[in-house]
Amino acid sequence: MDVNEYVQEVARVAFGVRRRVLEHTIRNNGGYLSQACSSAEMLASVYSGLLKLGPSLGSRVPGPFLGVPSASNPAAASGASYNGPKAPDLDRFVFSPVHYALVLYAVLIETGRLSPEALEQFNKDGSMVELIGAEHSPGHEVTAGSLAQALSQAAGIALGRKLKGETGRVVVFMSDGELAEGQTYEAIAAAAYHRVDNLVAMIDVNGQACDGRMDSVMNVEPIAQRLRSFGAVVAEVDGHDATALLEAFATPHPGAPLMIIGRTDPCRDLPILQERAPKLHYVRFKDKGEMARYEAVLCGLRQKEV
């Protein structure tokens, strides 16, 4: 990997993601905008060289939902196809905070794995482009439950891969709200006990919960100390720094899962969002005047594009 090209690509994709999610939020008077601000670089890095993924096998414009996977439904689709084939030497990507789905779709579009037209299906009956992603949604491998269940599923997949002798890793993207859930720590303890060192978690620590700041809803600090106490190796970085993320992934963690804490800004590149603090979870405009102000911000972002 050429590090300079990787860093430039992450910056390009992250900028495009924020612009695209802002456009969608304005067009639909609603969207998970702060999540795009906080996670854009972390998710962009996944598809820009940080992970070893193959080319997408998914349709650039997804077809209709054909039901859940079962032995009697071979037509059921898997959103994991957008992350490439399940080859022994390739990494697998598991997406946990499924309310970030729009952000993931935007990343897939910016990296050429999904067509922009796919967003025309967003949150419509019969569509796989779900508002809250499921195992059939583009980029999603599992249905992650209400919160914090994907890490356990990723640990199981990683253990299975290790037992089979596969060399690819399993990387799961999480939000810091999941650190308030007991299942998260049970999964870490189990992975550490079974020496599942092909498991890596990236955690978007943006300090936000749906009801306000994390430290006023359920304080999860000190995060690094907590994760280490359950047996994980921990790296803590600026989640907007592509080079720091690359270095964090290189952290040795023999016999233990690696947890990467990415400290992020939920208003990154969109300081207008700070006016809504402390509740940033979902943006629905209060009136036409507020929407017009966000449209002005969008115009400014478009002018910055190269």
N, C-alpha and C positions, 0 to 999 in steps of 0.2 A: 504494500500500500504506500502510495506517495502521500506523506502526512500533509503537505501543503494543499494538495488537491482535495484531500478528505476534509480539511478544515474549511476550505472555500465552499465545498459542496454542502456541508452542514449549514453554513451561514446562508447560502442561497435557499436551501430547502426550508429552513426555519423561518426566514423572512416570508417566503411564499405561503407557508402554512398560516401564519398570523394574518396575512392579508386575506387569504381565502376564507378563513373561519370568520373574520370580521365581515366580509362580504355576505356570507351565508347568514350571519346573525342579523344584519340589517335587512336583508331580503325577506327573512322569515320572522322578524321581530322576536328573536330568541336564539340563544346558543350558549354553549359552554366556552366562553371566550377566555376567561382567566386561565383555564386549563391549557389552551393553546399558547398563551403567553409564557406559562411556566415550563411546559414540557417540550416545546418545539425542538430545541437543540438535542435533547436526549433521544427523542423519537427519530429525528432526522439522522442522528449518528448511527442508529440501528441499520438503516437502509443505505447508508453512505460509506460503508466499509468496516464499521466496528464489528459487525457480525458477519460470519461466513454463510451467506444465503445464496441460493440458486435463483435463476430467473423465475418470475411469476408464471404460474400455470393457470391462473384465474382469468376469467373473461374480463376484458377491460370495461365492459358495461355488463354488470351482473344480470343474470336472468331472474325469473320469478322464484319465490321461495317454494321448494318442492318437498317440504317436510323434514322431519328430524331424522338423523341417522338410525338405521335399524337393518336387521338382516333382510327384511322384506321391502326395504326402500333403497335400492342401489343408486337411485337418482339423487339422493340427498347430497348437497354440496358442503364442502368444508372451506371456511374462510382462510384456513392455513395455506391453501393453494397459492395465495398471493405472496406468501413468503418463500416460495420455491418448493422443490421436491423434498421428501423426507428421506434423504440419503444419509448413510452412516457417518460420513465425514462432514456433513453440513450442520450448522446450528439450527435449533428450533426456537421460535419466538412465541412467547405466551403473553397475552395482553390482559391485564387484570382489571384496571379501573374502567369498566365498560361504558361509563357515562362520558369518557373521553373519546368515544367512537368517532365523532366528527373530526377530531384532531388526527386520529390515525388515518381516516379516509383521505384527509388533506395531504398527509405525508405520502401516502401511496400514489396520489395524483401527481404530486411534485416530483416523485422519483420514477414516474412512468409506468407504474404497476396498475394503475386504475385510471379510467377516463374521467375528465371533468364532468361529462354528461351523467356519470353515475350518481352524482349528488341530486339530480332531478328526481331520483327515486327515494330520496332520504325521508325516512319516517312515514312512508306511505304503506297502506295495507297491501300485503302480498309481496312486499319488497324484502330483499336481503340486506339492504343498506339501512340497518336499524338505527334508531335514535340511541338506544341502549344496546350495544353490540352483543351478539350471541355467536355460537360456534359456526354458524353459516355466514356471518357478516365478514366482508373483506378484511383480511389481516388478523382475524380472530381464530384461534385454534380450539378454544374451549369456551363453554358458557361459565362465566366466573362467579355466578351466584349474585347475591345482593352486595357482598363486599368480602374481600380477603380470602376467597376460596381458591383462586388461581395459583397461589404459591404452593399450596398442598398438591394440586394437580401437576404443576411443573416439577415438583420434587419427585413425584411418582414416575413421571415420564423420564426424568434424568436418571433415577435409580434403574429403571428398566433398560435404558440405553447403556448404562455402565455395565450391567450384568451381561448384556449382549456383546460387549466389547466395542461398541460404537465410539468414535472419537469426537463427534460433534457435541457441543454444549447445549444446554437448555437455558435460555435467558428469559426472565419474566420481568415485565415492566409493572410497577406498582405506584400507588399514591400513598402519601403519608397518613391519610385517614385509616388505612388498613393496619397501621401500627397500634390502633386502639382496639383491635380485635384479637382475642386469645388464640384463634386458630393460626394466626401468623406465627406466633412464637412456638406453638406446637409443631408447625411445619419445619421451622428452623432447627428445633431440637432433634426432630426425627432425622432430618437431612444430615445434621452433624453426627448423630449416633451411627448412621449407616455410611458415613464418610462419602457423602454425595458431593464430590468436588467438581463435578461437571455442571453444577447449578450456579447461576449468577442472577442476582436480582438488582434491578435499577429502580431506585425509589425517588419519585418526584416529591421533594419536601418543600412544598410551597406555603406551608403554614395555614392552609385554608380548609375548613370543613363547610358543609352545606349551611350550617347555622352561624357561621362567623369564623373567627380565628381559632385554630386548633387549641391554643393555650387557654382559651376561654370555654371550650366545649369538652375536650378531654386531652389534657397535656400528655404528650408522649415522649417528652425529653427526660433524660438524655438518651437520644436515639442510639448513638453508637455504643454506649455502655450497655444498653439493654440488649442489642443484637449480639454483642460479644458474649454476654452472660449466658446466652442460649447456644453458643458454640460456633457462631459465624465469624468469618474474617471480614473486617469492615474497612472500606475506603470512603473517605468523605471529600467531596469536591464541589466546586461551583458547577451546577448542572447546566449552565449556559456555555461552558468552556469545553469545546470539542477536544482539544488537546488533553485537558485534564481527564476527560472521560476515557480517552484512549489509554492514558497512563494507569487509570484506576483498573481497567480491564486486565492490565498486565500484572496486577498485584498477585503474588504467589499465595495460593490457598490450598495446599495439599491436605486432603482428608477432611475438608470443610467447605461449606457453601460460601460464596463471596457475595456480600451485600454492599452495593454502591449507593451511598447517600448523596443525592444531588440537591444541593441547596438552590432554590430557584425563586424567581420573582413573579408573582401572579399578575403583575401589571407590566411586564417586560415589553418595551416598545409601544405600549399603549397606556401612558400615564393617566389618560382620562378616566381609566377604570378606578383609580385611587379615590375618585369622588364617591364611589359606591361602598367604600370600606366601612365597616368590616365585612359586609356580606357581598362576596364576589362570585359565589358559586355558579349562578346562572343569570344571564343578562336578558331581561325583557324591558324594552324602553318604556319610560314613564309617560312620554308624550312625544308629539312630532318635533318639538324643539330639541329634545335630547337626541332623538334619532338624527336630526340634521347635524348636530355637533359631531356625532360619530361618523356620519357621511363625509364631513370635512376632514376628519382624521384619515379615513380611507383614501380620499383624494391625495392626501399627502404621502401615504404609503405607495400609491400607484406611481407618483412622480419620482420616487426614490428607486424604482425598479430599473435594472439595467437592461 
